[in-house]
Amino acid sequence: MFYFFRRGLARIRCEVRADASGNGYELIVDRPDAMVKVESFDAPPELNRRWQELERCLLREGWQGPHARGL
């Protein structure tokens, strides 16, 4: 699942997906400055806690979203 945040003309793309092994999950954050961060999680509750934390942080920084896009 993809989520997009906007601030002016800038965009942040967040992706939540199963990892390559199929045993865990990844949260990928692609920022407008070309910085890409990949975080790995073993279980959905961990991923969900981190996603909520990230979303709160982005909203505090003035980003608008998330705007979801399915695969």
C-alpha positions as CSV (number, residue, x, y, z in Angstrom):
1,M,0.0,0.0,0.0
2,F,1.3,3.5,-0.9
3,Y,0.5,6.6,1.1
4,F,1.4,10.1,-0.1
5,F,1.8,13.3,1.9
6,R,2.0,16.8,0.3
7,R,3.4,20.1,1.4
8,G,3.3,22.7,-1.4
9,L,4.7,21.0,-4.4
10,A,6.8,18.5,-2.4
11,R,5.6,15.0,-1.8
12,I,6.6,12.1,0.5
13,R,5.8,8.6,-0.6
14,C,5.4,5.9,2.1
15,E,5.1,2.3,1.2
16,V,4.0,-0.6,3.5
17,R,4.8,-4.0,2.2
18,A,5.8,-7.6,3.1
19,D,9.5,-8.0,3.1
20,A,11.3,-10.2,0.5
21,S,11.3,-13.3,2.7
22,G,7.5,-13.0,3.3
23,N,8.1,-13.3,7.1
24,G,8.0,-9.6,8.1
25,Y,7.2,-6.1,6.9
26,E,8.9,-3.0,5.6
27,L,8.0,0.6,5.8
28,I,9.7,2.7,3.1
29,V,9.8,6.4,3.3
30,D,10.9,8.3,0.1
31,R,11.4,12.0,0.9
32,P,11.6,14.8,-1.7
33,D,15.4,15.3,-1.0
34,A,15.9,11.7,-2.5
35,M,16.5,10.3,1.0
36,V,14.9,6.8,1.2
37,K,14.6,5.0,4.5
38,V,13.6,1.4,4.9
39,E,12.5,0.1,8.3
40,S,11.9,-3.6,9.0
41,F,9.3,-5.1,11.4
42,D,8.6,-8.6,12.5
43,A,4.9,-8.2,13.3
44,P,2.0,-6.0,12.3
45,P,1.6,-4.3,15.8
46,E,5.2,-3.0,15.6
47,L,4.7,-1.7,12.1
48,N,1.4,-0.1,13.1
49,R,2.9,1.7,16.0
50,R,5.7,3.1,13.9
51,W,3.3,4.1,11.1
52,Q,1.2,6.1,13.6
53,E,4.3,7.8,15.0
54,L,5.5,8.7,11.5
55,E,2.1,10.0,10.5
56,R,1.8,12.2,13.6
57,C,5.3,13.6,13.0
58,L,4.6,14.4,9.3
59,L,1.3,16.2,10.2
60,R,3.1,18.2,12.9
61,E,5.7,19.3,10.2
62,G,2.8,20.6,8.1
63,W,2.5,17.7,5.6
64,Q,-1.0,17.0,4.4
65,G,-2.2,13.5,4.0
66,P,-2.1,10.6,4.0
67,H,-3.6,10.0,0.5
68,A,-3.7,6.2,0.0
69,R,-3.1,4.4,-3.3
70,G,-3.5,0.6,-3.5
71,L,-1.3,-1.6,-5.7
